[in-house]
Structures are given as C-alpha cells and as structure tokens.
Amino acid sequence: ETGVTQSPTHLIKTRGQQVTLRCSSQSGHNTVSWYQQALGQGPQFIFQYYREEENGRGNFPPRFSGLQFPNYSSELNVNALELDDSALYLCASSYGTGGSGGYTFGSGTRLTVV
Amino acid sequence: GQNIDQPTEMTATEGAIVQINCTYQTSGFNGLFWYQQHAGEAPTFLSYNVLDGLEEKGRFSSFLSRSKGYSYLLLKELQMKDSASYLCAVMDSGGYQKVTFGIGTKLQVIP
C-alpha cells in the first residue's frame, strides 16, 4: 500500500503571497488532517477533512483553508502569508478516527516565508 | 481543550531503559498516542492507549492511567537509532476526533 505523499517538499514564498500544499492520502484512508509544526514544537492541528467536508478546525485564522477531493486527496491553502507561517506542514491520513492504527503522516512540506 | 506536558529533553545510555512521562488535562478523552519523530522527518506511529494499563510492543511499551491523566512510554535496550523526539498526543472525544500533540521529548542516546 502507498503511504501519504506531500508536495512540494520545500517551498520559499514572499510575505503576502498565497501558497497551496498538496497531500495524497494512504490507500484506504478517508480522513485527512493538516498540522503545522514550528521548529522545536509539536504539531499544531489546523483542520481535518472527512468525506470532502471540513470536520473540525484548530485555532488558525480563516486565511488557512482547505479542500478534500473525491479520491480523498487534499489541499491546504494559505493566503496573505506571514513570516510566522514558516514551518513544516504535515498531512496525516487515517480511516475514520485513526484509533488503534493512528495517523499516517506524510514527510511534510517545509515552507519558508521571507 | 487539551493541555499536554512532557519533559523537553532526556539523555540515556545505549542498552539502558528510559521512561518518558506525559501528563494531560482534557475536556474529553478518546485515546492517547505516542509518536517518534527523527529530526527533519515525519512523525511515525508507536502506540495507542484508550484503556488503562500497559501495552507492550517489542522494545517499546506504553502505559495509561485515565484517572490520573498520565501516560508513559518505556523504551528498553536503547539503541543509538532511538535518538529522536517522542510526541505524546491526546484525541478529543468530541464530534470530530481532533488530536492534540505535546511539544515532544527530545531523547539523546549516548554510547
């Protein structure tokens, strides 16, 4: 079975720009969660998508938005980039809640805002 | 919401045993995860506890006490490759199962 793949792996953007990050979920998984991980911190929950609907959201402003497609792949969009948005963005997929199998994480996209 | 506390750093010797503690305060609880994360890599799933007690998986064991809001990850026969951050994470019991991560414990294994 294929794992979770994210693209691009690295990205440099200018403050004020917009960015789209992509995630292909693991085969058989229908739920995708996005996390932001700043250097030296644990991952912070951004939002979760289940069956193409946002299923929950963390403490992130509306300029963080997302989509899930019928094949369960997902996008994270960030508008009006700020310097503090520089972080590793992780996508995690699961079947339903994840439960005993946990979430499977992708390798992440390292975003640098200059 | 969730509040998760774990030590930021630990050092242990190759071949030894180390215990990484995690305490949490939660408004809802639907399980606790431990993840391993090597520098620059994605977290990888180690364990999931939803009932009290000890779960053993090879060299790694995880314990949960829901009444105390406490968990630990036990690593036996430490190897150099175990040097990594270990993330404690708690799942909400709300309408969607949000997982909240702690800051992670950076474990350094020394010869």
Interface residues (C-beta under 8 A of the other chain):
Chain A: S33 Y35 G40 Q41 G42 P43 Q44 F45 Q48 Y50 N55 G56 G58 L90 T97 G98 G99 S100 G101 G102 Y103 T104 F105 G106 S107 G108
Chain B: I4 N30 G31 F33 Y35 E41 A42 P43 T44 F45 Y48 V50 L87 A89 M91 G94 G95 Y96 Q97 K98 V99 T100 F101 G102 I103 G104
